[in-house]
Amino acid sequence: LRLDQVEDLLAIEQAPRSLDAPAGEGEVGVFGDLLADPLADDAYERVLDGIEEQELHVLLRGLSDRERAVLRARYGLDGEPETMREVAGRLGVSAERVRQVERRALGKLESAWRG
């Protein structure tokens, strides 16, 4: 850092600065525009997650009830993810059958997503 930069940093630290103050000499904008809003990032992520979730629900509608149930359980769409054995026990089928259904359902989702 140059001496003038250090002095500027010390001056900023000592004097409160309004968010509406000019950002600097000859620059366009105000100081508040330079600060990141952490809540805005969270809101953006929630919107993106919501869009992805909506798209997923649309794609899931194209599956059979059993395929939907297997994917929801395996990937924790309604809670915690379950193992193949847990899903198999709940559905009264073998773990191998759960694997087959899951694989078929994922193939259908991929085909539908790629359109």
N, C-alpha and C positions, 0 to 999 in steps of 0.2 A: 504494500500500500504506500502511496505517496503521502507526504505530510499533509497536503490539503485535503485528501480523502479522510485521513484520520481525524482532522479537525472537524470536518463535516459530520462524521459519525459521532464524535463527542458532542457536538452542538445538538444533534438530533436527540441524543440520549438525555441531555440536560433540559431541553425545552419541549413541552408538549406541542404536538402538531395537529392541526385540524385536518380532518379527512377531506375537507373542502378546499384546503390550501393548494396552490399550484404545485404540480409534481416537481418542478425544477425550473431553472432559468431557460426560457425559450422553448420549453416543452409544452405540448398540448395535453390537457387533461389535468386531473386533480390527484392528490396523494392517495385518496381512498380507492381510486381505480387500479392502483398498483397492488393492492392487498387481495389475497385470495380469500374467498368466502368458503370455509370448510363445509358449511351447511349446503351450499349450492352443489358441491360435488356429491354429497349424499343424496340430494334430491334427484340429481341426474342419474345416479346409479339405480335409484328406486324406479324411475321411469323406464330405464332400459330393462331392468329385471321384470317389470310389469309387462312390457311389450313381449319379451321373450317368453314369459309365463303364459300370456294370452295365446301366442303362436303355438306353444307346446300343447295347450288345451285343445286348440283347433285340430292339431295333428293327431292328438290322442283320440279324438272322436271317430277317426277313421279306423280304429282298431276294434277287435272284438272285446267283449267284457273281460274275458280271461286274460287277453294280452294286456289290456289296460291295468287290470289288477296286479299282474306280475310286475310290470314296469313301475307302477306306483309304489309297490312294496320294495322292490329291489333297489330303487333309486331314492327312496325316502320322500316321495312327493307329498305324502300325507303324514309324515313324521320321521322317525329314524329308519334308515335303510335296513333291510332284512337280508339274511343269508338265503341261499337257495333252499337249504334244508328247512329254515323257518317258514318260507313261503310254501314249500311243498307240504309241510305238515298242516298248515292252515287250509290249503286248497285240497288236501287229500290226494295228492299226486306225488310222483317220484321227483327227486331233485333233478334228474336228467330231463324229465318232462318240462320242468320249470326252465331249465337252460334252453331247451328247444323253443319253447314259447317266447322266451325273452329274445332269443336270436331272431326269430321270425318277426316279432314286433319291432325290433330295432331296424331290421331291413325295410319294413314297411314305412317306418318313420323317415328313414333316410331317403327313400324313393319319393315320398310325399313332399319332403322338405326341398329336394332338388327340383321338384316339379316336373 
